[in-house]
Amino acid sequence: MQWRDQVDKRNFYFMTANGALYFTALAFIDGTIVVPLFLNQLTQSPVLVGLASTVRTVGFFLPQILMAGWVTGATRLNRFIFRLHLTTRLPLLLPALAIGFDAPPALVALLFLSAYTLFAFGEGIAQVPWMDVFGRTIDDSHRGKLFGTMQALGGLGALAGTLVVQRVFASPRLTFPDNFALLIAIGAAFMFISTTMIRLAVDPPKTKEKARELSVTHVVSRIPQYLAEHRLFSRMLLVQVLTSFNVLGFPFYILFIRQTGVLPAWAPGVLLSLQVLGQVGGGLLLGYLSDRVGNRRTIMTVTAINIAVPLLIVFSQQLAGMAAFAGTGLGFMFLGACFGGWLGFVNYLMETTPVEKRPVYVSLSNLFSAPVALLPITAGAFLRLVPMQWIFWVVAAIEVVALLLAYRLPEPREIGEVGTLDAVGQVGKVGADRSVHEDGAPLGKRLPTPAYRPNEEKE
């Protein structure tokens, strides 16, 4: 692999490690299997199960609009992310300690939801700075490879983690809730190691003179202008929001399987392993498609997979024996592949947006997905009135609409230049001077591009 400079090389490795260890940690506090089972056994409340899913998504999306303007002028973002994650990830140990001291279930649930909320908002606050460092220091010819490698390695680590999860669930010496306390503690430990990796990455100066910081009011008041003048982003954003409706079913798939009783009691551990295998395969596939085929087709692939997930899980519960297990397992493999669905959207944004405006547009892309995060808790309340599979039919229908709209998206690499007025409008005028194929390299084999314009200096 040909590197643009030493920063590109160093950050490729450390940011890959940061993400891979993060995905490994998530196997132990998985939001689609481990957390729903834990809260359901602890509280017997589908509403709290939905609340945890909502908090996870809202915490990730909502803070990003607050960070966008600040990030445009901030420096040493790797250090900021490091300190932030130390503060928001280590409290995950609190519910595990509470279980160890035989605290009452209500207190354990309160501590877990509080720590989970802090963790989620920490991820959201860090997202824009992380993407800013990524966008400025990783060459565009390596971005898909970084994301794909990150998810693949993280998936392999998570696969090993699922084997531990299965052993913990099967151990007669580890009963509820001690088994979940151990899993949460292991997850927090991997989160800590992941945090150290981002500290070892490098955040070079952005320009010779400090970039102007934009206030939250400035960004929010100009949202209509940003959307109107970056037409490609606006079209992609609609597809992204519709695709994000997949979160509606995430916390309830495993509860639906338990409710139908078609699969044996040991199935959740195996399904978690299959989900991680899907994450590995999906990371490799989507990374390849992003680099070699284009991000429009990457987005279409993700939406098609999202359609298949609820259909496979619902129809498989009408079967019996190995047929039911095979169909459900395939559904959870596809579910794992969906976790990398952001890759196509992020790289589509990177290819169509000038570097100076990327923090703003990254935050906007996630801000508009935030309201969707309220759906799981709403669905949890409606489960008392409607069958659970109705939720899954709604997800499939919305994903079909997303696929049709994704088909109509233009491919950035086929329309000429990145960040030109045709693609971005006056909002992105500054720095819109670099084409996707300025080096003349064939698609999929693009050479590294300069990190700095001639009037900028690199320290």
C-alpha positions as MATLAB code, in Angstrom:
seq = 'MQWRDQVDKRNFYFMTANGALYFTALAFIDGTIVVPLFLNQLTQSPVLVGLASTVRTVGFFLPQILMAGWVTGATRLNRFIFRLHLTTRLPLLLPALAIGFDAPPALVALLFLSAYTLFAFGEGIAQVPWMDVFGRTIDDSHRGKLFGTMQALGGLGALAGTLVVQRVFASPRLTFPDNFALLIAIGAAFMFISTTMIRLAVDPPKTKEKARELSVTHVVSRIPQYLAEHRLFSRMLLVQVLTSFNVLGFPFYILFIRQTGVLPAWAPGVLLSLQVLGQVGGGLLLGYLSDRVGNRRTIMTVTAINIAVPLLIVFSQQLAGMAAFAGTGLGFMFLGACFGGWLGFVNYLMETTPVEKRPVYVSLSNLFSAPVALLPITAGAFLRLVPMQWIFWVVAAIEVVALLLAYRLPEPREIGEVGTLDAVGQVGKVGADRSVHEDGAPLGKRLPTPAYRPNEEKE';
ca = [
       0.000    0.000    0.000;
       1.430    3.383   -1.022;
       1.318    5.961    1.766;
       0.783    9.683    1.280;
       2.979   10.518    4.285;
       3.917    9.188    7.722;
       0.778   10.623    9.304;
      -1.367    8.683    6.845;
       0.524    5.484    7.707;
       0.575    5.970   11.481;
      -3.073    6.937   11.763;
      -4.164    4.109    9.477;
      -2.767    1.572   11.942;
      -3.752    3.240   15.212;
      -7.244    4.281   14.095;
      -7.810    0.780   12.746;
      -6.736   -0.650   16.113;
      -8.930    1.850   17.939;
     -11.995    0.764   15.995;
     -11.181   -2.955   15.991;
     -10.814   -3.073   19.780;
     -14.011   -1.064   20.115;
     -15.950   -3.586   18.017;
     -14.414   -6.395   20.061;
     -15.659   -4.755   23.257;
     -19.170   -4.465   21.858;
     -19.460   -8.266   21.718;
     -19.637   -8.273   25.512;
     -22.219   -5.471   25.750;
     -24.003   -6.174   22.473;
     -27.066   -3.978   22.036;
     -29.080   -6.519   20.058;
     -28.615   -9.610   22.256;
     -26.701   -9.122   25.530;
     -28.242   -5.829   26.710;
     -31.869   -6.758   25.824;
     -31.545  -10.137   27.569;
     -29.902   -8.530   30.615;
     -32.540   -5.831   31.067;
     -35.422   -8.166   30.264;
     -34.299  -10.660   32.920;
     -33.502   -7.891   35.391;
     -36.699   -5.830   35.005;
     -39.167   -7.812   32.838;
     -39.861   -4.530   31.029;
     -39.872   -4.259   27.198;
     -40.076   -0.492   27.641;
     -36.687   -0.407   29.402;
     -35.273   -2.656   26.685;
     -36.477   -0.128   24.122;
     -35.190    2.730   26.280;
     -31.661    1.309   26.267;
     -31.724    1.070   22.477;
     -33.094    4.600   22.207;
     -30.476    6.009   24.575;
     -27.703    4.301   22.624;
     -28.821    5.838   19.349;
     -29.844    9.281   20.628;
     -26.603    9.568   22.576;
     -24.638    8.829   19.438;
     -26.494   11.161   17.084;
     -27.722   14.152   19.097;
     -24.452   15.656   20.458;
     -22.870   15.853   17.029;
     -24.560   19.099   16.038;
     -23.072   20.664   19.182;
     -19.577   19.566   18.160;
     -19.579   20.487   14.477;
     -18.747   24.178   14.774;
     -16.160   23.701   17.518;
     -14.318   20.960   15.628;
     -13.759   23.209   12.603;
     -11.213   25.196   14.617;
     -10.138   22.771   17.353;
      -6.679   21.192   17.522;
      -5.190   18.081   19.154;
      -8.457   16.250   18.747;
      -6.863   12.876   19.461;
      -6.150   14.023   23.031;
      -9.667   15.356   23.427;
     -11.164   12.021   22.326;
      -8.834   10.117   24.671;
      -9.861   12.105   27.755;
     -13.517   12.025   26.803;
     -13.569    8.250   26.409;
     -11.797    7.699   29.712;
     -14.561    9.703   31.369;
     -17.506    8.077   29.591;
     -16.428    4.444   29.210;
     -14.989    3.498   32.595;
     -18.340    4.053   34.423;
     -19.568    0.896   32.680;
     -17.805   -0.916   35.519;
     -20.276    0.507   38.073;
     -23.213   -1.879   37.416;
     -20.790   -4.819   37.396;
     -19.473   -3.747   40.801;
     -23.027   -3.250   42.074;
     -23.879   -6.823   41.101;
     -20.749   -8.017   42.888;
     -21.981   -6.324   46.069;
     -25.476   -7.862   45.709;
     -27.220   -4.551   45.080;
     -30.998   -4.723   44.485;
     -32.124   -5.145   40.842;
     -33.640   -1.658   40.693;
     -30.306   -0.068   41.659;
     -28.398   -2.253   39.194;
     -30.797   -1.266   36.415;
     -30.452    2.421   37.315;
     -26.650    2.261   37.374;
     -26.524    0.352   34.105;
     -28.858    2.718   32.255;
     -26.969    5.734   33.657;
     -23.560    4.347   32.644;
     -24.947    3.211   29.280;
     -26.318    6.711   28.670;
     -22.975    8.319   29.542;
     -21.202    5.840   27.278;
     -23.593    6.553   24.398;
     -23.251   10.329   24.641;
     -19.480    9.960   24.843;
     -19.554    8.103   21.529;
     -21.671   10.846   19.991;
     -19.471   13.687   21.221;
     -16.355   11.927   19.901;
     -17.783   11.035   16.498;
     -17.273   14.365   14.725;
     -13.701   14.887   16.056;
     -12.820   11.294   15.120;
     -14.190   11.744   11.609;
     -12.395   15.063   11.274;
      -9.035   13.469   12.098;
      -9.875   10.555    9.812;
     -10.890   12.775    6.898;
      -7.817   15.011    7.119;
      -5.113   12.425    7.773;
      -6.220    9.268    5.932;
      -5.822    9.427    2.165;
      -9.034    8.893    0.228;
      -7.527    5.858   -1.501;
      -7.209    4.142    1.915;
     -10.491    5.069    3.601;
     -12.571    2.133    2.463;
      -9.693   -0.201    3.303;
      -9.371    1.271    6.797;
     -13.075    0.877    7.545;
     -13.186   -2.609    6.070;
     -10.066   -3.752    7.942;
     -11.309   -2.160   11.156;
     -14.606   -4.013   10.966;
     -13.018   -7.276    9.867;
     -10.411   -7.320   12.659;
     -12.973   -6.062   15.136;
     -15.307   -8.776   13.959;
     -12.682  -11.466   14.497;
     -12.030  -10.104   17.981;
     -15.753  -10.010   18.636;
     -16.062  -13.574   17.331;
     -13.572  -14.684   19.956;
     -15.593  -12.635   22.413;
     -18.797  -14.452   21.497;
     -17.128  -17.751   22.342;
     -16.445  -16.312   25.783;
     -20.072  -15.149   25.978;
     -21.276  -18.657   25.145;
     -19.033  -20.182   27.821;
     -20.243  -17.656   30.376;
     -23.906  -18.304   29.565;
     -23.364  -22.079   29.688;
     -21.372  -22.112   32.933;
     -23.354  -23.528   35.886;
     -21.132  -21.542   38.258;
     -22.091  -18.209   36.702;
     -25.782  -17.603   37.193;
     -27.780  -14.446   36.570;
     -26.820  -11.658   37.130;
     -23.173  -12.594   37.831;
     -22.728  -13.804   34.251;
     -23.745  -10.422   32.854;
     -21.547   -8.589   35.385;
     -18.522  -10.479   34.071;
     -19.406   -9.685   30.449;
     -19.855   -5.978   31.196;
     -16.499   -5.846   33.011;
     -14.667   -7.524   30.113;
     -16.314   -5.136   27.658;
     -15.201   -2.132   29.715;
     -11.623   -3.446   29.766;
     -11.488   -3.689   25.968;
     -12.989   -0.202   25.746;
     -10.088    1.102   27.833;
      -7.493   -0.506   25.546;
      -9.303    0.915   22.513;
      -9.136    4.369   24.082;
      -5.342    4.234   24.351;
      -5.048    3.617   20.594;
      -6.626    6.942   19.628;
      -4.174    8.716   21.936;
      -1.323    7.244   19.890;
      -2.743    8.629   16.649;
      -1.616   12.048   15.360;
      -3.682   15.167   14.718;
      -1.517   17.582   12.679;
      -2.298   21.311   12.428;
      -5.171   21.954   10.045;
      -3.791   25.063    8.354;
      -1.091   27.650    8.814;
      -3.618   29.865   10.577;
      -6.186   28.542   12.978;
      -9.466   27.764   11.298;
     -12.504   29.725   12.334;
     -14.665   28.061   14.955;
     -18.384   28.082   14.162;
     -20.947   28.431   16.926;
     -23.817   25.998   17.320;
     -26.212   28.854   16.548;
     -24.337   29.585   13.338;
     -24.560   25.965   12.188;
     -28.191   25.399   13.215;
     -29.442   28.666   11.719;
     -27.902   27.742    8.376;
     -29.163   24.161    8.147;
     -31.621   25.017    5.320;
     -28.803   26.730    3.430;
     -26.442   23.800    3.905;
     -29.084   21.374    2.652;
     -30.100   23.534   -0.306;
     -26.568   24.133   -1.520;
     -25.221   20.605   -1.114;
     -27.760   18.743   -3.202;
     -25.896   15.441   -3.273;
     -25.718   15.432    0.512;
     -29.438   16.184    0.830;
     -30.360   13.275   -1.427;
     -28.014   10.934    0.399;
     -29.353   12.161    3.748;
     -32.909   11.086    2.919;
     -31.680    7.591    2.090;
     -29.608    7.484    5.278;
     -32.530    8.519    7.488;
     -34.829    5.904    5.952;
     -32.127    3.242    6.243;
     -31.651    4.083    9.920;
     -35.207    2.885   10.603;
     -33.575   -0.546   10.900;
     -32.899    0.300   14.569;
     -36.612   -0.172   15.192;
     -36.178   -3.930   15.172;
     -32.709   -4.315   16.688;
     -33.590   -4.848   20.379;
     -36.639   -7.000   19.657;
     -35.354   -9.700   17.292;
     -33.894  -11.789   20.114;
     -36.997  -11.261   22.279;
     -39.203  -12.375   19.370;
     -37.150  -15.543   18.986;
     -37.416  -16.251   22.702;
     -41.158  -15.558   22.554;
     -41.830  -18.011   19.719;
     -39.820  -20.753   21.435;
     -38.811  -22.381   18.150;
     -35.072  -22.317   18.888;
     -33.398  -23.938   21.924;
     -32.335  -21.981   25.006;
     -28.658  -22.012   23.976;
     -29.413  -20.319   20.637;
     -28.617  -16.687   21.652;
     -24.910  -17.406   22.139;
     -24.648  -19.059   18.724;
     -26.671  -16.305   17.069;
     -24.277  -13.745   18.540;
     -21.365  -15.619   16.940;
     -23.161  -15.688   13.590;
     -23.916  -11.990   13.911;
     -20.222  -11.291   14.404;
     -19.340  -13.463   11.395;
     -21.729  -11.310    9.415;
     -19.976   -8.236   10.752;
     -16.610   -9.581    9.574;
     -17.898  -10.526    6.140;
     -19.904   -7.333    5.845;
     -16.928   -5.178    6.773;
     -14.773   -6.795    4.102;
     -17.514   -6.677    1.467;
     -18.533   -3.083    2.098;
     -14.916   -1.910    2.300;
     -14.207   -3.585   -1.047;
     -17.318   -2.128   -2.661;
     -16.524    1.345   -1.330;
     -12.987    1.343   -2.747;
     -13.538   -0.550   -5.995;
     -17.161   -0.132   -7.075;
     -18.329    3.124   -5.515;
     -20.332    4.262   -2.530;
     -23.682    4.445   -4.318;
     -23.607    0.693   -4.831;
     -22.303    0.237   -1.295;
     -25.357    2.084    0.034;
     -27.676    0.012   -2.182;
     -26.118   -3.192   -0.871;
     -26.679   -2.116    2.727;
     -30.334   -1.254    2.162;
     -30.930   -4.598    0.428;
     -29.417   -6.427    3.405;
     -31.615   -4.397    5.749;
     -34.692   -5.614    3.878;
     -33.626   -9.238    4.256;
     -33.042   -9.169    8.036;
     -36.645   -8.885    9.333;
     -38.007  -11.118    6.587;
     -35.588  -13.945    7.365;
     -36.147  -13.761   11.116;
     -39.954  -13.657   10.882;
     -40.346  -16.395    8.279;
     -37.796  -18.668    9.975;
     -39.935  -18.833   13.107;
     -42.646  -20.499   11.003;
     -40.272  -23.404   10.344;
     -38.886  -26.090   12.626;
     -35.604  -27.836   13.413;
     -32.503  -26.997   11.409;
     -34.475  -25.034    8.815;
     -35.584  -22.576   11.498;
     -32.076  -22.331   12.919;
     -30.482  -21.856    9.477;
     -32.902  -19.109    8.470;
     -32.594  -17.306   11.793;
     -28.813  -17.645   11.723;
     -28.666  -16.144    8.236;
     -30.859  -13.295    9.449;
     -28.449  -12.546   12.288;
     -25.465  -12.754    9.932;
     -27.132  -10.129    7.763;
     -27.870   -8.130   10.921;
     -24.143   -8.115   11.703;
     -23.381   -6.943    8.176;
     -25.806   -4.032    8.703;
     -23.613   -2.670   11.484;
     -21.142   -1.536    8.829;
     -23.852    0.231    6.871;
     -22.512    3.656    7.823;
     -19.379    3.045    5.727;
     -21.004    3.831    2.386;
     -22.727    6.956    3.694;
     -19.592    8.320    5.372;
     -17.416    7.811    2.310;
     -20.128    9.225    0.021;
     -20.087   12.347    2.195;
     -16.273   12.480    2.188;
     -16.154   12.235   -1.609;
     -18.681   15.011   -2.181;
     -17.781   17.502    0.569;
     -14.739   19.829    0.867;
     -12.522   19.158    3.860;
     -13.401   22.472    5.557;
     -17.098   21.599    5.638;
     -16.896   17.935    6.565;
     -17.380   18.361   10.350;
     -20.585   20.311    9.726;
     -22.004   17.814    7.262;
     -21.002   14.794    9.341;
     -22.913   16.262   12.272;
     -25.916   17.112   10.097;
     -26.040   13.609    8.657;
     -26.307   12.157   12.141;
     -28.538   14.903   13.554;
     -31.299   14.062   11.097;
     -31.060   10.384   12.022;
     -31.430   11.126   15.741;
     -35.268   11.251   15.868;
     -35.371    7.695   14.533;
     -33.694    6.631   17.765;
     -36.944    7.273   19.627;
     -38.646    4.467   17.723;
     -37.469    1.479   19.830;
     -38.883    2.867   23.077;
     -42.122    3.752   21.263;
     -42.256    0.247   19.831;
     -41.650   -1.205   23.293;
     -44.753    0.597   24.549;
     -46.851   -0.505   21.549;
     -45.927   -4.157   22.044;
     -48.752   -4.348   24.547;
     -51.172   -3.536   21.724;
     -49.738   -5.086   18.551;
     -47.852   -8.317   17.707;
     -44.075   -7.963   17.650;
     -43.756   -9.044   14.016;
     -45.710   -5.974   12.907;
     -42.648   -3.928   13.827;
     -40.525   -6.040   11.510;
     -42.946   -5.616    8.574;
     -42.724   -1.840    8.988;
     -38.914   -2.013    8.948;
     -38.888   -4.058    5.727;
     -41.308   -1.684    3.971;
     -39.287    1.425    4.856;
     -36.050   -0.218    3.728;
     -37.632   -0.971    0.328;
     -38.315    2.754   -0.105;
     -34.710    3.504    0.922;
     -33.401    1.076   -1.700;
     -35.452    2.714   -4.459;
     -34.114    6.152   -3.509;
     -30.543    4.841   -3.223;
     -30.819    3.535   -6.778;
     -31.433    7.114   -7.950;
     -28.351    8.547   -6.218;
     -25.528    9.614   -8.563;
     -22.113    8.022   -8.150;
     -19.655   10.783   -7.070;
     -16.791    9.275   -9.049;
     -18.796    9.554  -12.251;
     -19.789   13.227  -11.964;
     -16.380   14.877  -12.177;
     -15.083   16.748   -9.167;
     -15.292   16.581   -5.415;
     -16.494   19.731   -3.664;
     -17.180   21.773   -6.793;
     -20.070   24.199   -6.945;
     -22.010   21.661   -9.003;
     -21.764   19.151   -6.191;
     -21.724   21.288   -3.092;
     -22.849   24.845   -3.820;
     -21.581   28.050   -2.274;
     -21.469   26.479    1.210;
     -18.555   24.341    0.129;
     -16.816   26.803   -2.149;
     -13.643   27.057   -0.063;
     -11.202   24.335   -0.913;
     -13.281   22.881   -3.738;
     -10.389   22.400   -6.085;
      -9.539   18.715   -6.118;
     -11.046   16.111   -8.432;
     -11.637   12.493   -7.576;
      -9.353   11.286  -10.329;
      -6.876   14.144  -10.529;
      -4.018   11.652  -10.477;
      -5.367    9.782  -13.484;
      -5.366    6.461  -11.639;
      -8.003    3.889  -12.585;
     -10.971    3.432  -10.278;
     -10.110    1.252   -7.295;
      -6.382    1.938   -7.655;
      -6.250    5.598   -6.802;
      -2.896    6.990   -5.746;
      -2.446    8.998   -2.526;
      -3.406   12.654   -2.887;
      -1.655   15.674   -1.342;
      -2.590   16.302    2.264;
      -2.134   20.071    2.040;
      -2.799   22.726   -0.543;
       0.260   24.702   -1.726;
      -0.517   27.667    0.541;
      -0.591   25.471    3.654;
       2.316   24.248    5.708;
       2.656   20.946    7.486;
       4.578   20.682   10.695;
];
